[in-house]
Amino acid sequence: MDLTIAGILALDGLTNGAVYALLALATVLIFAVTRVIFIPQGEFVAFGALTLALLQMGKVPGTVWFLLALAAAVVVQDLFAGWRERRSAATLARQAARTLAYPVLVAALAIWVAPMQLPLLAQAALTVALVTPFGPLLYRLAYESLADASVLVLLIVSVGVHFALVGLGLFFFGAEGFRNPSFWDARFELGPLMLSGQTLIIFAVSIGLIVGLWLFFDKSLAGKALRATAVNRLGARLMGISSASAGRLSFTMAAFIGALSGLLIGPSTTVFYDTGFLIGLKGFVAAVFAGLASYPLALVGALGVGLLEAFGSFWASAYKEVIVFAAILPVLLWRSLRDPHHEEH
């Protein structure tokens, strides 16, 4: 291996690492606020890429029907809970209307404009608008009633949600894989390296989103509420911060990040209904490097995962996934020795 090949591999690793960093940040965010190890984070990536691909073909994406079905399931759950609590019909109707309003509106918009084959950026915006509501709806359907359960119970629920989303993804999107067009086809020479416009977009969007998250958590009231919930859930409740609202907001942000990651990674790889699992798992590995607690360490871990994957694929391409996932073992051992386990009360 000479310096030119090493530079190409490093660029490829940093590009993938930038996407893994977004997923790692979303994983850390959800765990910090809700204690949920959110395994299905990668499914948002697949939904984003597949939705854009179908919009490119002028078809109504399966995301539309999936979103409506999920919203309807949440409404049924809320109506049943309201009936048990003997709430008034007017209250239940208002709650159902609030739940259905955005999904129905964005689904109707997608059905209307999908055959028009809008410009790529408009389709990307519509994709994000379709996928982002999956976050809070999934939280309300699967996690909100278990907010005070143990981490193990929440992990088991996450495994179940993952398998459900993969199966439903196959039903709504089909088994065919898609590769999306690049947002910028330009090429730039940097010494022996060739930078594509898509690579620059990945770096720019990743850096912009990371900076945006830092500003959100540091400057906004909602961000400070999420930080307070992450530090002490009981204390946040006593100060009037709703843990349910914090959970919904964290899942909304995670779904937005996942959809955006799907748009970024779609032009560089063929995405299938189940592709998101491996991508999300690499983001999870990066989050474990950070102990599911530190955003800066999650960023560093993600870049390390990307570089390890790139150089591993050069030396032993058949085992690149094994190399990446095996790297988590010494990290887990070190953290286990450094922070002995305490029983949860």
Helices and strands as residue ranges (DSSP letters): H 3-34, H 41-56, H 62-84, H 89-113, G 114-116, H 120-131, H 134-138, I 139-143, G 144-146, H 151-173, E 187-190, E 193-196, H 197-219, H 221-231, H 233-238, H 243-265, G 266-268, H 276-289, H 295-315, G 317-319, H 320-326, H 328-338
